[in-house]
Amino acid sequence: MSARIVRAADAPAYHPPLHTGVQARRLQGLEAGETDRFWVGLSTYPPGSSADTSPTAQETVYVVLDGALVLTVDDGEHELGSGDSVHLPRGTVRSVVNRTEQPARLLVVIATPVEAA
């Protein structure tokens, strides 16, 4: 297999469930091309946009690329800024909101389900 490049302008849009006002693009995996163990998305959170409280379907990593977001998990609220990252084990109940006046960009890496043996 050779390298697969997905240009930002060509990354397919997708609509994550329980997200309000968030613009999401698939950078790798699923409709952006096959991957083995994960997929990668880029979510833009305009001011006031959010991901509602819900459990993560799979192991997830968030990396804030620009701006600031508030992540709420079982131990409280955490403000995440540019360069901050968080690992969320499968089933972690979380919400995300942009409470600032500036857009925020979030790199999302999510594991694909392990196939039953």
N, C-alpha and C positions, 0 to 999 in steps of 0.2 A: 504494500500500500504506500502510495506517495502522499506528500503533504497536501492538505485541502485548505485552501485559502477562501475565507468568506469575507468579502469586502463589506465594510460597514453599511454602505448604501444598498447592498443586496441582502443583508440579513433579514430573514422573514420576521414580520411582526407576529406576536402571539398575545393572547389575553389571559393573564394569570387569574385564576378564580379568586374571588373575594378581594380584589384590588380595585380601588377607586381613583381614577384620574392618572394612573400609572401607565406610561408608554413602555412596552417591553419588546425587545428584539432577541431572537435566538441567534447566537454567534456560532455555536457548534452543537451538534447533536440534534436528534429528532428531525424536524423538517429542514434543518440547516445542514444535514449530513450525518451519517451514521458514526457513532462513537461506541466504545465498549462498556465503559463504567460510569460515565457522567455526561451531563450536558451543561452548557454555559450560556447564560443570558445577560443582557444589559438592560437594566430598568432605569428609566428616567422618572423621578418623582418631582413634579412641579410643586410649588408651594401649596400646602393643604392636602396633597394626595396621600394615600395610605394603603396599607395591606391590613385587612381586618384580622382580628384575633383568630388564629387557627393553628392546628398542629402541622409541623413540617411532614410531608409525605415520605421523604427520604432524608438521609444525611445531607446537610446543606452548609455551604460557606458563603458568607456575604463579605464583599470588600467595597468600601465606600471610595469611589474614585474622585468625586467632587461634591462639595456641599456638606450638609449635615443632616442626619436622620436620627430619630429617637426610636430605639428598639426596646420593646417591653417584653420581658420574659418573667418566669416565676419569681425571680429575686428582685424585680423592680425595673425601673426605666434606666436606660443607658444611652447617652448621647454619643453617636459615632460620627467622627469627622473624616476628612480626606486621609486615606491611607489606613484607616482602622479596619479591622476585620473581625469576624465572629464565626465560630463553628457552632452549628446547631445539630445535635444528634437527632436522628429520626424520632418524630413524635413530640419534639419540643414545641410547646404552645408559645406563639410569639405574635406580635403585631409590630408594624413599622409605620411611622408617620413623618412627613416633612413639615415641621412647625416654623420654618424660616420663610423669608421672603425671596429666597434664591432656589433654583432647581438643584436637585441632587442626583448624582448618577451612582448606581449600585451594580457591581459585577456580581452575578449569582452563579454559583457552581452547585449542581445538585446531582447526587449519585443516581444511577439508574437502578431499578429493582434487581435484586439478585434472583436469577432464575432458579426455580425449584429443581433439585437434582433428581 
